[in-house]
Amino acid sequence: MTEPAPTLDELLVGVEGLALLRTLYSGAAEDRLARLAETRALLAGPPATERIGDELDLTEGYTRWAVTYDRPLRLFGIEEPPVRRVLDALPPGQVLDAACGTGRWASYLAARGHVVTGVDRSPAMLDLARAKLPDARFLDGELTHLPLDDASVDAAVCALALVHVADLAAAVGELARVVRPGGRVVVSDVHPFLVELGWQAQFPTDDGRAWMRLHAHLPSDYVAAALGAGLAVRRYEEPRLTADAVVTPAAERIPDANRAAYVGLPGVLVWEFERVRG
């Protein structure tokens, strides 16, 4: 039996509850009263029918998302500064952009003198990346089966994508496999706090909102996967959500609660690993 799709009202009540918990001991009394009042109003209304959006698999999801993917996304603003700090320290070389999408990081790397190979599972995303960087090499492939030889690149970047993979160890193992000893593996990802709190890969389409399901990988999961693949941790950051980053389906309906619920939570993981074992 198929479970009913989550509704917008369910999300709104959940956001109100999270906002109340986060302000329980640090917020003003009037803020807590506002959260209770809004929750009561939501629960007193008619039965919820409006869905948050349609759930799509990765193939259809990224085909439909490709049209709007280059618009600034909610996590880019907190993810890009720490990733750039790591990438800016890399000497020019052969770099893999794994799950490259439309070429966001491939473009940045190429501008800094790197020879870039991009890999992605979405033909629609790859078409856009090739149009941006006609001199780069872009290949169809999965994170768990990268179409590259062992030790064939100096560094690998994988941005906001491992959260789509159930088998984290397999994907990290592939990133480590293709990097030469002494090279770097740079990973950014959605923080598991957010996934556990119901965040999914949400995006607009011509037919309304849609979303793809994410996997919550704990920091210890990344460390275990990295160590098992012969990688050492060289840097780790957890940028927090800003007011600009908390764009959710609840933001327009209950903006105060949405900000109170999410702003300040860890939003992204950023890792720098070194390949230390051949």
N, C-alpha and C positions, 0 to 999 in steps of 0.2 A: 504494500500500500504506500502510495506516494504521500510524503508529509506535506501539509499545506505550506505555501510560501509565506515567509515572514512578512508582516504588514508594517506600514509606516507608523501606525499608532503603537505597535509593540516596541519599535525602535525608540519612539519618543518617550515612552514610559521608562524604558531602560536608561536612556540618557539622563532623564530627570533624576532617577535613583542614583546613578553614578555621580552626578553633580552634587546631590545632597550628601553623599558619603564623603566626597572630597572637601566639602565645606563644613562638615559636621563640627570640627573642632577649631577651624581656622577662619571661617567666614562669619559675616554679620548675621544676626538673628533674622533680619528682614529678608536676607537672601535665602535662608532656609525656609522661611514661611512662603516665599515666592515659589520655591520648588514644590512644596507640598500643595499649594493652591493650583499650580499648573497640572500636577499629577492628578489631583481630584477632578479637575475639569476634563482631562483626557479620559479618565475612567468613567465619568458620568455621561460621556457622549455616546453616539450610536455605535453599534458594533463595527469594528475595523474591517475595511474591505480593500483599501488602497495598498498595493504591494510595494515593497521597497524597489523592486525591479525584477527583471527576468534573469535567472541563473543560466549562464552559458558555459560550455566547456572551453578549453584553452584555444582550440582551433577556431571555432566560430567567434569566440570572444575577441581574440586579437585581430581577426579579419575585420570585424566591425569597429574595433577601437582604433585601428590604424588611421582612419579618416581624421580623427581629432587628437591623436596621441601627442602631436607636437605642440599642442597648447600647453601652457605651464600647468603641470599636475601638482596636486596638493603637497606631496612630499619632496618635490624637487628642491624647493627653497631651503630645506634643512639638510638634505642629503648632499647637495652639490659642493658646498664649501669644504667639508672634511675630505671628500673624495678627491677634490682638486688638490688639496694639500699633499696627499699621497702621490697622485699622478705627476704633479709638478716636480717631484724629486727624482723621478725615473729618468735615466739617460735615454736618448732616442734609441729605439730598437724595434724588434718584431713583437707586436702586442696583439693578443686575442681579445676581442670584445664579445664575450659569451652572452647569449640572449640579447643581442645588440638592438633589437627593435628597429626603430627608424633611423638609428645611427647617432643618437645623442652623444654618447661617449666616444664612439668611433670618430666623429667629427672633431671633438676636442683633442683626441690623441693625434690625429693626422695633422692638425694645425700646430702641434708641438713637435713635429718631425718624426713621428713614429710611422712605421709601416704596419698597417692595420689589416687584420682578418676578422671579419664579423661572422658570427654564426647565430642563426635563429630558426625556430620551427615554423614561423609564419611567413608564407610567401608575400602576403600583402605588406607586412613590415619590411621585408627585405627589398621589395620593389622601391619603397620610399628611400631606404638607406642607399641603394645603388644610385638613385637619382641625385642624392646629395654628394656622394663620393664615388664618382665613376672610376677613379683610379685605384680604389681599394678592392679587396677580394671579399666577397660575401658568399657564404655557403649555407645551405639548408642543413639543419642538424639539431639534435636534442642535447640538453645539458648532461644527460647521463650517458651519451654516446657521441662525443665530439669528433667531427671528421678531420682530425689533425693527428700528425705523427707524434710519438713520444718526444719530449724535450725539444719541441720545434719552435717555441716562442720564448722571449725574454720575460714576459709578464702576461698576466691574464686579468681581465676586469669582468666582473659579473654584477650588474646593478639591478637591485629590486626585482630579482627573478627567482632566486632559490626558494623563496616562499611559495612558489608554484609547484615545487618538487616534493613529493612525499619521501623519497629516498635521498636524504641530504648527504649521507656518506658517499653514495655513488656519484653524485654530482661534484662534490668537493674533490673526490678522488680523480675524476676526469680533469678538473682544472689543474690539479697538482701534476697529473701525468704529462700534460702537454707543455709544462713550464720547465725550463732548464734549471739545474741546481744553482742556487744563489738568486734565482729570479723571484718575482713577487706575484702573489695572487691577491687582488683587491676586490673585496666583496662589500656591497651595501645591500640592506634588506629591510623589509618592514619589521618593526620591533614586535616580538611575540606578545607583549602587553596588549597591543592594539588588536592583534588577531584574536586573542582570548576574549577581548571585549566586543567582538563582533565586527571589526573592520574587515572588509573584503575589497577586492579590486573592483571598484565601482566606477562607472563611466556613462556618459550620455550617449544615446543613439537617436536615430530619427524616429524610433518607435517608443521612446521613453528611456528610463534608466535600465542599466543592465549591470551584472556583476559576475565575477569569477571567484571561486572558493580558494582560500589561502590556507597554508599549513603553518602552524605555530611552532617554529623551531627555537628552542631555548638557547641562550648563549653557550651553555654547557654542551649542547648538541653540536654547535659549530666547532667548539674546541676539540671535542672528541673526534669529529670527522676530520679536522685538520691534522691532529696528531697522528691519527691512523693512516693519513695519506702522506706522511713525511713532511708536514709543514710546521713551522714554528710561528707563534703569534708575535708580531712586531708592533702592532698598534691596534687599539680598540676604542671607539667612541660611540656614544649614545646621544645624538642630538635630540633635544626635546621639541615637542610640538609648539609652534607659535600660533597666534591668532589667525594668520594667513593660511596655516596648514590644516586647520580643522574644518575643512569643507566637507560636510556630511549631509545626507538627506534631511537631518534635523536642523541644520543651520538656519534655514529661513523661518521655520515654524517656531522654534524655541531657541533663539540666538543666545540669550544669557545662559541658559542651562547648557547649551552645546559648548560654549567657551569654558564654563566652570567645570564641565565633565572632562575635557580633553587637554586644554592648554597646559603645558608644563609636563605632560606625561612623556616618557621616552618614546620617540616616534620612529627612529631608524637605528639600525646597527651598521657600523662601518668597521670593517676589519682589514688589516694589512698582514698577510702571511708571507713567510719566506720559505721557498723550497730548499730544504736542508739535506734531503736524502735523495740519492739517485735511484 
